[in-house]
Amino acid sequence: MKKLLVFTLAFMLVLPVFSQIKFGLKVGANTATVPEYEISTGTNNIEAVKNAQWGIQAGAFLRVGIKSFFIQPEVMLASNSYDYNVTTSTGKDLLNQKFTRLEIPLLLGVKLGPVHINAGPSADIHIGSPDALIDDPDFGELYRSATFGYQAGIGVDLFKRLVLDARYGGSLSGRFGESVTIGSQTFNLDSRQPSFILSLGIMF
């Protein structure tokens, strides 16, 4: 959180350099690959009901541009629920696990007429912890307080106010490992599931 506050302050200091500043609100839906738990010992077994499930998100964004280029930080509240068949010594149950998090992407983009392309890192901050599916599973690494991945996509601006976006979200850990160090700061990466995000926004 301290790193995010430092970045926000630095960002506000450079705002006057840019010639176009717009604020916006947005809502959307995301489909994510259901997390798989490598737990199948004795009578305990966890199996996802579906390969992917839809979730919802809503929040705000700031688009700061100069000519055809822009920076777009966002703060989104996102929620996903996943269904599992869970087998234990007491029987088999259909259980639901819900994840609620803040997504904070920082996107760099370019406008090509009404079309825009953007990409950048995205921080995830878990709000609370989902209920455990079985007693004492080793789920701790999934619930680290803040981790980083990325988002990239394409969109279109309609009537200079409406914003339609389609993005792909993924993990950086496969390429860079569990963390990266930039200067004296270390950023935790995660093994988040791939996701596809559709959203509709309005700019003021």
N, C-alpha and C positions, 0 to 999 in steps of 0.2 A: 504493500500500500504506500509506503514511503517513496518508493521509486515512481509510482504513478503520480503522486503529488508533485514531485520534483519535475517530472516531464510536463505536467499540466501548467506549472508556473512558467517553464521555459517556453512552452507553446504560446501562452498568452503574451509574452514579451515580444515575440516575433510577428504577432498578428498584424501590426500596422504595415508590414512589408507587402502584404497581399492586398489586391485591389477588389476582390469579390468575396464577401462573407455572407453565407446563408445558413439559417438554422432550419432544421426539419424534424418531423416526427415520422415514425414508420412502424408498421406491423408486418408480420410475416409468418411463414411456416417453414419448418426444417425437417428433413428426413435423414435419420442417422442410422448407420449400421448398429445393430444391437450389440452391446458389450457381451463378450463370452467369458465365462469364469472357468478356469482350468481346475475345477474341483469335481472329482469323481472317485472318491475313496470310500470303501466299505459300502454303507447304505446311502451315502450322501451323493446326490447328483443334481446339477443345475443345467437345464437345457432351455435355450431361448425358443419361444413359440414362433416368432417371425424373425426373418433376417434383418428387417428394417422397420422402423415405426416413425410416424409423424409426431412432431412437437410444435409448440408455438413460441413466438417471441415478440417483444414490443419494446420501443425505446426512442432515443433521440440521436440526432447526428448534427455535425457542423461541417459544412463544406467551405473550405478556404482556398480560393483560386487566384491564379495570375495567368492571364491569357488562356491557353488550352490545358494547363496543368492545375491540379488541385490536390489538397490534403484533406482527408475526410475521417476524423475520429468519430467513433460511435460508442454509445453505452446502451446495451440491450439486455433486458431481463428475459431469459430463455428457460423453457421447461420441457423436459422429455420424460415420458413414462414407457417402461419396457415390461413385457409379460414373460414369465418364466414358469416352466414346469419344474417343480422342486420335489425331489424324492429324498426322504430321510427315514430314519428307523420307525417313525410314527405313521408313515404313509406318504401319499403323493398329493401335492397341492398346486393350484395355479395362483402364483403370487405376482404382485406388481411392484416395481421399484421405480421411484420418481427422483429425477435429478433437477434441481433448480440452481441456476448460476447466473452471474453477470458476465456477459461477453463484451470485451472492450477492444475491438479492432482499430488499428490505425492504418488507413489505406492511402496509398499514393496512386493517383489516377491521371488519365489523359482523356480529353474530350475530342471526339471526332464528329462534329456536328451535334445531333441530338444523342448520339451513342457515346457511352463512356466505358473505359476499361480500367479496372483498379485491382490492386493486390497489396498485401502487407501482413504484418504480424497481428496476432489476436490473443489477448490475455483472457483466461477463464478464471473466475473466482467463484468457488462453490459456496452456496448459501446453505448451511447446515449439512448433514450427512444423510444419505438415503438409508432406509431401514435395511438391516442385514437380512439376507435371504435364508441363511442357516446360522446356527450358533458358531461364533468365533471364526468366521472366514477371514482370510488375509486380504481384506479389501482396502487397507490403509493407503496404498499408493494411488488409488483412484480418487481419493478425496483430499489430496494436497490442496492447501488454501488457494494458491495461485500458480497457474502454469501457462505456457505459451505455445501456440500453434500458428496457423496462418489461414487467411482467406484470400480468394482470388475469383474474379468474375467479370461479368459484362452487364450493362444496363442501358436504359434509355430514359431521357428526360422528355416529358410531354407537356406542352403548353407552358414551359419554363417553370412549372411548379410540381407536377407529379413525377415521381421517380420509381421506375420499375427495375428491380435488380434480380439477377440470378448468380449465385456464387457456389463455389466448392470450398469446403473447409477441411483441413487435414492436419496431421501431426508433423512436427519437425524432428522428433526423436529418432526416426529411422535414419536420418542423414547426419545429425549432429550429436546423437547420444542423449543422455538424460538431462544435460544442462549445457549452457554455453556461458562463457565469461567474456564480457566486453568491458575493457578497462578494469575497474575494481569491482564491477557489479556482476553477480552470477544470476542467471535466469533459468528457472526450472522448465524443462520441456516435458511434454506428456505424450502418451501413446493413444490420444483420443481417436475415437472411431471416425471414419470419413463421413461427411455430411453434405447434403445439398440444400441450399437455402433460397427460398423465393420470398421477396418482400415488396411492399408498396409503401411509398413515402410521399410526404408533401413538404415542400420547402416554402419558407416565409421570407 
